[in-house]
Amino acid sequence: MEPTSDKGIWKFSSQWEEELLLLKSIIDKTELTETTKWGGPVYVYEKKNVVGIGGFKDYFTIWFFNGVFLKDSKNKLVNAQEDKTKSLRQWRFTSKEEVNEKEVLEYILEAIENEKQGKVIKPSKKEAIVSELFQKELNQNSDLKQAFEKFTAYKQYEFLEYIESAKQEKTKLMRIEKVIPMILGNIGLNDKYR
C-alpha cells in the first residue's frame, strides 16, 4: 500500500491504522493513560511518558521513553539516533504478524515498573546550564528561589535551557519574565504538554 505523495512526514500513521490499533489494544490492557503529545498518542503513568506509538514510511513502532533501562532479552529495541538519544528506544514492525502481544506486553509492563522505580537518566553534569541573568533574579527573590528549588532537576533544566537558548539578552530577560509566574505557581515549563 503506497502512501499518496501529498502526505507529510507525520501523516504515515494512516497507512498503519490497523497495526497501530493493534498496538493500542495491547497498551489498553495496562494501567497507562492515553494522551496526545507531539501530534501522536503517548501513554503515561502518573504524568510520566512511558510509551508512544506511531507510523513512519517503512515501519510502525512503539517507543519506550526510558527504553534504555529495559532488559530487551528478545533484542527488539533500536536507538533511532545513536549519538543524540540517551534513553528512548524503538521497537519497529513492518506487519501486524510481527506483533507478538505477549512479548509487547512484557516490555510495556517492565517499562511501567521502571517508571514506578523512578529509573531515568539524569542529565550528565557537563550538560548543566548556567543562566547568570536568572541566577541574579533568584538571588534577589527568595520566594522565587524556594519555588524553583521545589522542581525536579529535569524541570529546572527545562527552564534554564528555555532561557539560555535565546540568543539576545533582551529575549532572555523576556523569557525570565514569562517563567517567573509559572515557577511561583509551581507549573513546569512543559506541563501543559505532559
C-alpha positions in Angstrom: 0.0 0.0 0.0 1.8 3.1 -1.2 1.1 6.4 0.6 0.0 9.2 -1.5 2.7 11.7 -2.1 0.9 14.7 -0.6 1.2 13.3 2.9 3.7 14.9 5.2 6.2 13.0 7.3 3.9 12.8 10.3 0.9 11.5 8.3 2.2 8.0 7.8 0.1 6.8 10.8 -2.9 6.4 8.5 -1.2 3.8 6.4 -0.7 1.8 9.5 -4.1 2.4 11.0 -5.0 -1.3 11.8 -1.5 -2.0 13.0 -1.5 0.9 15.4 -4.9 0.0 16.7 -3.5 -3.4 17.5 -0.7 -1.9 19.5 -3.2 0.4 21.1 -5.4 -2.5 22.1 -2.3 -4.1 23.8 -1.4 -0.9 25.6 -5.0 -0.5 26.8 -4.6 -3.7 28.8 -2.1 -1.9 31.1 -2.6 0.9 33.6 -1.2 3.6 31.3 -3.3 6.6 30.3 -3.5 7.7 26.7 -2.6 11.4 26.0 -1.7 13.2 22.8 1.7 14.8 22.6 3.7 16.0 19.6 0.7 15.1 17.4 0.5 11.4 18.4 -0.6 9.0 21.1 1.7 8.9 24.1 0.9 6.7 27.1 1.7 8.0 30.6 2.0 6.7 34.1 1.3 9.4 36.7 2.0 12.1 34.0 5.3 10.5 33.0 5.8 9.4 29.4 6.2 5.6 29.2 5.4 4.6 25.6 4.3 6.1 22.4 3.2 4.7 19.0 3.4 5.9 15.5 3.7 5.1 11.9 6.7 6.0 9.7 7.2 5.5 6.0 8.7 2.0 6.2 7.5 0.8 9.6 5.3 1.4 12.6 6.7 1.5 16.0 6.2 1.5 19.7 8.8 3.6 21.5 9.8 3.4 25.1 10.8 6.8 26.6 13.2 5.2 29.1 13.8 2.1 26.9 17.5 2.2 27.8 16.6 0.5 31.1 14.6 -2.4 29.5 16.4 -5.8 29.7 15.5 -6.3 26.0 16.0 -10.0 26.3 14.5 -10.5 22.8 16.8 -7.9 21.2 13.9 -6.0 19.7 14.9 -2.4 20.6 16.8 0.1 18.5 18.1 3.5 19.2 16.9 5.8 16.4 19.6 8.4 16.9 22.8 6.8 18.3 24.5 10.0 19.3 21.6 12.1 20.4 19.2 9.7 22.1 20.2 8.6 25.5 17.1 6.8 26.8 14.5 6.5 24.0 14.3 3.1 22.3 12.0 1.9 19.5 10.6 -1.5 18.6 9.8 -1.4 14.9 7.4 -3.6 13.0 6.6 -3.9 9.3 3.5 -6.1 9.6 0.7 -7.0 12.1 2.0 -10.5 12.1 5.3 -9.4 13.7 3.4 -8.0 16.7 3.6 -10.7 19.5 1.1 -9.4 22.1 2.6 -11.4 25.0 6.1 -10.0 24.2 5.0 -6.4 23.7 3.0 -6.5 26.9 6.1 -7.9 28.8 8.2 -4.9 27.6 5.4 -2.4 28.4 4.9 -3.8 31.9 8.7 -3.7 32.5 8.7 -0.1 31.3 5.9 0.8 33.8 7.8 -1.0 36.6 10.9 1.0 35.8 8.9 4.2 35.8 7.5 3.3 39.3 11.0 2.8 40.5 12.0 6.2 39.1 14.6 4.9 36.6 15.6 7.9 34.5 18.8 9.1 33.0 20.0 12.1 35.0 21.4 14.8 32.7 25.2 14.5 33.0 26.9 17.3 34.8 28.5 18.7 31.7 25.1 19.4 30.4 24.2 21.6 33.4 23.1 25.0 32.1 24.0 28.2 34.0 22.0 31.3 33.4 23.6 34.3 35.0 20.6 36.5 34.4 18.2 34.1 36.0 20.6 33.4 38.9 20.6 37.1 39.6 16.8 37.0 39.7 16.9 34.1 42.1 19.4 35.8 44.4 17.1 38.9 44.6 13.8 37.0 45.1 13.8 34.3 47.9 10.2 33.2 47.1 11.3 32.5 43.5 14.4 30.7 44.6 12.4 28.5 47.0 9.8 27.8 44.4 12.4 26.9 41.7 14.2 24.5 44.1 11.0 22.5 44.5 11.1 21.5 40.9 12.9 18.3 39.8 16.3 18.7 38.3 14.9 17.9 34.9 12.2 20.6 35.1 14.8 23.1 36.4 16.9 22.2 33.4 14.0 22.8 31.0 13.5 26.3 32.4 17.3 27.1 32.2 17.5 25.7 28.7 14.5 27.8 27.6 16.1 31.0 28.9 19.6 30.3 27.7 18.6 29.1 24.2 17.7 32.7 23.4 20.5 34.5 21.5 19.9 38.0 22.7 20.0 39.3 26.3 16.6 41.1 25.9 15.0 37.9 24.8 16.5 36.1 27.8 15.1 38.7 30.0 11.6 38.4 28.4 11.7 34.7 28.9 12.7 35.1 32.5 9.7 37.4 32.9 7.5 34.8 31.3 8.6 31.9 33.5 8.6 33.7 36.9 4.8 33.4 37.3 5.0 29.7 36.2 7.7 28.9 38.7 5.8 30.7 41.5 2.7 28.8 40.5 4.6 25.5 40.6 3.9 25.0 36.9 6.7 23.3 34.9 7.6 24.8 31.5 6.1 21.9 29.5 3.5 20.7 32.0 0.6 21.6 29.6 2.0 19.0 27.2 2.6 16.3 29.8 
